[in-house]
Amino acid sequence: VGSQCLLWTGLNWFFFSLPAATTAVYKQWIPNTNFETASNWDKGRVPCARDVVHFDKDKVVSVFVRSPHVLTDMYLPLNGEFVLAAGAAFTASDGSWDPGCDSGGTVRFADAEHRAWFDPTLWQDVLPGGELRPSGPIFSVDEERVPCRYDDVIFPPETSFRVNTDSSQPVIHLRSISVMGQELNTPSSWAGYLGGPSAPLQFHGNGTLQVTGTGCPDKSGCACGNALDGPRICAALLRASGRQCPEPACQSPLQPLGHCCGVCGATINLDFTPDFDLQKYQDRLVQELLSQVHQPVRLGGANEITSHWPHLAAPSLPLPWVWGCVALYNPRPYFFPGEALGISSGKMEVATGSTASGQVGSHPVSRITAGTVMGLLFSLLLLGGILFLYRKGKLR
């Protein structure tokens, strides 16, 4: 079957993305509707004792309250809920002076209806425990910045939220959803949650979220599943960036499949056989390349291999160049034989150079292999010599 490999480069470094076959990807929702979040109020601060709190009566909302609050008055919506943490409460003000609330006035809760599921700026990659994933030179296309069909979605514990699930597909599939610290990873557990009182206040829109509890079943990788909502994703990104794509640094940029704007880099189309196994490819890449150095070295993204494997955007197979390419302080790729891994052939398209001298071209893989091997071997020999002298105390 034919597949497309994606490689994105900066001006000096090669960055690449790899698909995920067995490793789960965790996406965490960023905004919340918590009472104590200052940005949720029109005055940019949390209401205090001399304030009148106003929720629009026609706005549906779920609000998490962490601590006790004293207020002058509060107008509630017709449909909503307060989720109170231990010790949280509301008390009517007796009119006494509050040193932190001199002015007083009406404070309105912000509108959360516009926060959309398919807005990449509202999601972040996290580790299974919810910690932010360390940033690194990993490139993923825009369609994969929102949850894919085999991803795990996390809404942080002790937070409330409201998200618009409008979609061009009737069902949005996910592996699991965590809400209020509870992981829902089976169809039955998710159906039970949807039948509760909070779900209609948290999720609205024409797209139905469906938890499957299963990971990617294909050893060669799986499609993200967001192609139909690509226009929604790009529209959200363009709104956030001033309704236009950033100016690329090359004259003739490429636009990878699933990405909203042109980038300066390269794509590689690969043909692979039914024997291709993504996990074996990952293991071979780590074994062949990372084992050749003894100290942390920036490998054009390879130092992130063991911690992040983005999804495959069907029908393409993003792989680093062909048969494992990295850059060791040298923008020349290295290839180790791919036939044993189920990769038969490939073709590369490149956009490089500055805006004054850009170029786009197609290069058969066979024509670029020999020179690039020599480039990496030279780099390895140089690095090995430096490490040898360092260990012998000859070099500081």
Residue pairs with C-beta under 8 A, 6 or more apart in sequence:
1 271
1 272
1 315
2 269
2 270
2 271
2 315
3 269
3 270
3 271
3 272
3 315
3 316
3 317
4 257
4 267
4 268
4 269
4 270
4 315
4 316
4 317
4 318
5 267
5 268
5 269
5 270
5 316
5 317
5 318
5 319
5 320
5 321
5 322
5 346
6 16
6 17
6 139
6 141
6 256
6 257
6 267
6 268
6 313
6 316
6 318
7 14
7 15
7 16
7 265
7 266
7 267
7 268
7 318
7 320
7 321
7 325
8 15
8 16
8 17
8 139
8 256
8 263
8 265
8 266
9 15
9 264
9 265
9 266
9 331
9 352
10 137
10 264
11 249
11 264
12 331
13 137
13 298
13 300
13 327
13 331
14 300
14 301
14 320
14 321
14 325
14 326
14 327
14 331
14 333
15 137
15 138
15 139
15 265
15 300
15 301
16 139
16 300
16 301
16 318
16 319
16 320
16 321
16 325
17 138
17 139
17 140
17 141
17 301
17 310
17 318
18 282
18 305
18 309
18 310
18 318
18 319
18 320
19 221
19 222
19 278
19 309
19 310
19 311
19 312
19 317
19 318
19 319
20 150
20 216
20 221
20 278
20 309
20 310
20 311
20 312
21 216
21 218
21 219
21 220
21 221
21 222
21 277
21 278
21 279
21 309
22 215
22 216
22 278
22 279
23 309
24 128
24 150
24 151
24 152
24 175
24 215
25 125
25 148
25 150
25 151
25 152
25 308
25 309
25 310
25 311
26 125
26 126
26 127
26 128
26 130
26 133
26 151
26 152
26 153
26 154
27 123
27 124
27 125
27 126
27 146
27 147
27 151
27 152
27 153
27 154
28 123
28 124
28 125
28 126
28 130
28 153
28 154
28 155
28 156
29 122
29 123
29 153
29 154
29 155
29 156
29 161
29 163
30 122
30 123
30 124
31 112
31 115
31 122
31 161
32 40
32 64
32 156
32 159
32 160
32 161
33 40
33 61
33 62
33 63
33 64
33 112
33 159
33 160
33 161
33 162
34 40
34 63
34 64
34 65
34 66
34 159
34 160
35 46
35 63
35 64
35 65
35 66
35 69
35 82
36 46
36 65
36 66
36 67
37 46
38 44
38 45
38 46
39 110
40 109
40 110
40 112
41 47
41 107
41 108
41 109
41 110
42 107
42 108
42 109
42 110
43 105
43 107
45 107
46 69
47 53
47 69
47 71
47 107
48 70
48 71
48 98
48 100
48 101
48 104
49 70
49 71
49 72
49 93
49 96
49 98
49 101
50 72
50 93
50 98
50 101
50 102
50 103
50 104
50 105
51 71
51 72
51 101
51 104
51 105
51 106
51 107
52 71
52 72
52 73
52 74
52 75
52 104
52 105
52 106
52 107
53 71
53 73
53 74
53 75
53 107
53 109
54 74
54 75
54 106
54 107
54 108
54 109
55 61
55 74
55 75
55 76
55 77
55 80
55 108
55 109
56 77
56 108
56 109
56 111
57 75
57 76
57 77
57 78
58 77
58 78
59 77
59 80
59 109
59 111
59 112
59 113
60 77
60 79
60 80
60 162
60 200
60 201
60 204
61 77
61 80
61 81
61 109
61 112
61 162
61 201
62 80
62 81
62 83
62 160
62 161
62 162
62 198
62 201
62 202
63 80
63 81
63 82
63 83
63 109
63 160
64 82
64 83
64 85
64 158
64 159
64 160
65 82
65 83
65 84
65 85
65 88
65 90
66 85
66 88
66 158
67 85
67 87
67 88
68 87
68 88
68 89
68 90
68 91
69 88
69 89
69 90
69 91
70 90
70 91
70 92
70 93
70 98
71 90
71 91
71 92
71 93
72 92
72 93
72 104
73 92
74 90
79 201
80 201
81 197
81 198
81 201
83 160
83 180
83 198
85 158
112 161
112 162
113 162
113 164
113 204
114 164
115 122
115 161
115 162
115 163
115 164
116 122
116 163
116 164
116 166
116 232
116 236
117 146
117 147
117 163
117 164
117 165
117 166
117 167
117 172
117 205
117 207
118 146
118 166
118 167
118 226
118 229
118 232
118 233
118 236
119 146
119 233
119 236
119 237
119 240
120 142
120 145
120 146
120 233
120 236
120 237
121 236
121 237
121 240
123 145
123 146
123 147
124 132
124 133
125 132
125 133
125 308
126 132
126 133
126 154
127 133
128 152
130 154
130 156
130 157
133 307
133 308
134 307
136 301
136 303
136 304
136 307
136 308
137 298
137 300
137 301
137 304
138 301
138 304
138 308
138 310
139 265
139 301
140 310
140 311
141 256
141 257
141 258
141 259
141 313
142 230
142 233
142 234
142 237
142 258
142 259
142 260
143 224
143 226
143 227
143 229
143 230
143 233
143 258
143 259
143 313
144 224
144 226
144 258
144 310
144 311
144 313
145 233
146 226
146 229
146 233
147 153
147 172
147 174
148 224
148 225
148 226
148 311
149 172
149 173
149 174
149 175
149 212
149 222
149 223
149 224
149 225
150 174
150 175
150 214
150 215
150 216
150 222
150 311
151 174
151 175
151 311
152 174
152 175
152 176
152 177
152 178
153 174
153 176
153 177
153 178
154 177
154 178
155 161
155 177
155 178
155 179
155 180
155 202
157 180
157 181
158 180
158 181
160 202
161 202
162 201
162 202
162 203
162 204
163 202
163 203
163 204
163 205
164 204
164 205
165 172
165 203
165 204
165 205
165 206
165 207
165 208
165 209
166 205
166 206
166 207
166 232
167 205
167 206
167 207
167 228
167 229
167 232
168 228
168 229
168 231
168 232
169 207
169 228
169 229
170 206
170 207
170 208
171 207
171 208
171 209
171 210
172 207
172 208
172 209
172 210
173 210
173 212
173 225
174 209
174 210
174 211
174 212
175 185
175 211
175 212
175 213
175 214
175 215
176 183
176 184
176 185
176 211
176 213
177 183
177 184
177 190
177 209
177 211
178 184
179 193
179 198
179 202
182 193
184 190
184 193
184 211
185 211
185 213
186 211
186 213
187 210
187 211
187 212
187 213
189 211
190 209
190 210
190 211
193 199
203 209
216 222
219 276
219 277
219 278
219 279
220 272
220 276
220 277
220 278
220 317
220 342
221 278
221 311
221 312
221 317
222 311
222 312
222 314
223 311
223 312
223 313
223 314
223 315
224 258
224 311
224 312
224 313
224 314
226 233
226 258
227 258
227 313
227 314
230 258
230 260
233 260
234 260
237 260
237 261
238 244
238 245
238 260
245 260
245 261
245 262
246 261
247 355
248 261
248 262
248 263
248 264
248 355
249 264
249 354
249 355
250 264
250 351
250 352
250 353
250 354
250 355
250 358
251 353
251 354
251 355
251 356
251 357
251 358
251 359
252 351
252 358
252 359
252 360
253 262
253 263
253 264
253 351
253 358
254 262
254 263
254 264
254 265
254 266
254 267
254 349
254 351
254 360
255 261
255 262
255 263
256 263
256 265
256 267
257 313
257 316
258 313
258 316
262 351
263 351
264 351
264 352
264 358
265 350
265 351
266 321
266 348
266 349
266 350
266 351
266 352
267 348
267 349
268 319
268 321
268 322
268 346
268 347
268 348
268 349
268 365
269 346
269 347
269 348
269 349
270 317
270 319
270 322
270 343
270 345
270 346
271 343
271 344
271 345
271 346
272 317
272 342
272 343
272 344
273 342
273 343
273 344
274 342
275 341
275 342
276 341
276 342
276 343
277 341
277 342
280 341
281 319
281 324
281 341
282 305
282 309
284 324
284 336
284 341
285 302
285 305
285 320
285 324
286 305
286 306
288 324
288 336
289 299
289 302
289 324
289 326
289 334
289 336
290 299
290 302
290 303
290 305
292 380
293 299
293 328
293 383
294 387
295 387
296 303
297 303
297 328
297 329
297 383
298 329
299 326
299 327
299 328
300 325
300 326
300 327
300 328
301 320
301 326
302 320
302 326
310 318
312 318
319 343
320 326
321 333
321 335
321 348
322 333
322 335
322 338
322 343
322 346
322 348
322 365
323 335
323 336
323 337
323 338
323 341
323 343
324 334
324 335
324 336
324 338
325 333
325 334
325 335
325 372
326 333
326 334
326 376
327 333
328 376
328 379
328 380
328 383
329 379
330 375
330 376
330 378
330 379
332 371
332 372
332 375
332 376
332 379
333 368
333 372
333 375
333 376
334 372
334 373
334 375
334 376
335 365
335 369
335 372
335 373
338 344
345 365
346 365
347 362
347 363
347 364
347 365
348 362
348 363
348 364
348 365
348 368
349 360
349 361
349 362
349 363
350 359
350 360
350 361
350 363
351 358
351 359
351 360
352 358
352 359
353 359
386 395
389 395
390 396
